[in-house]
């Protein structure tokens, strides 16, 4: 009895193998029809990592893997990295390479000669700027559906209206390594204002990004200082700025709050986390 079923069994096995091989070929063809993308800039690294799975990303800047600078560093470590060198970019299959407004013109011209499209991304000065830039990027990369979902989540921040404050608004200064801070025309400034703080950096005349000296920080006498991540690379002079004893000894009435998360204005997920953190800080220091 068993022997008479052998031919049928073999035929079934052969049929299943054929189905499996056909499905694998179909899957491979699908992968091949989906274009790969690459980035040579930390800002656009974050956008690609939040728009696509890693299998669609061919290469990212080397900074994307550094937890001191990149919110999405864990995911980035699954992707090969580059140093924006032409000999690296020449070997990429990606037809589109994301650059920044600060990338040299020679880079974009050379990529064009290699039949690769260079897409410069301007650093966003506001949440609405970011949403607009994302929409334009979605058109180029064919990621409109993903962009729509991300922009919908950013709408929560764009349309947020804080509760009315009683008394004077608190003056806050967000400090990063080396005394760097965010002034006007930055998303960080917009978030601080939306939460209800007054951004002291704007009072100091800071536009976009600039470093303040220790003496300048002390002279500003902020109510709150938000310290950026100063737990890594303690041998760095820039990091030691945030631990300088003069800050606390000269600013006895100032409340110091540390945020050891890495944030980026080019990472919508990171911005949502930063916004929630700022709201919690405001509620805490205002109580």
Beta strands, then each sheet from edge to edge (+ up, - down):
strand 1: 37-39
strand 2: 57-61
strand 3: 81-82
strand 4: 96-100
strand 5: 117-121
strand 6: 171-175
strand 7: 180-182
strand 8: 198-199
strand 9: 209-211
strand 10: 224-227
strand 11: 255-258
sheet 1: 3+ 2+ 1+ 4+ 5+
sheet 2: 8+ 6+ 10+ 11+
sheet 3: 7+ 9-
end
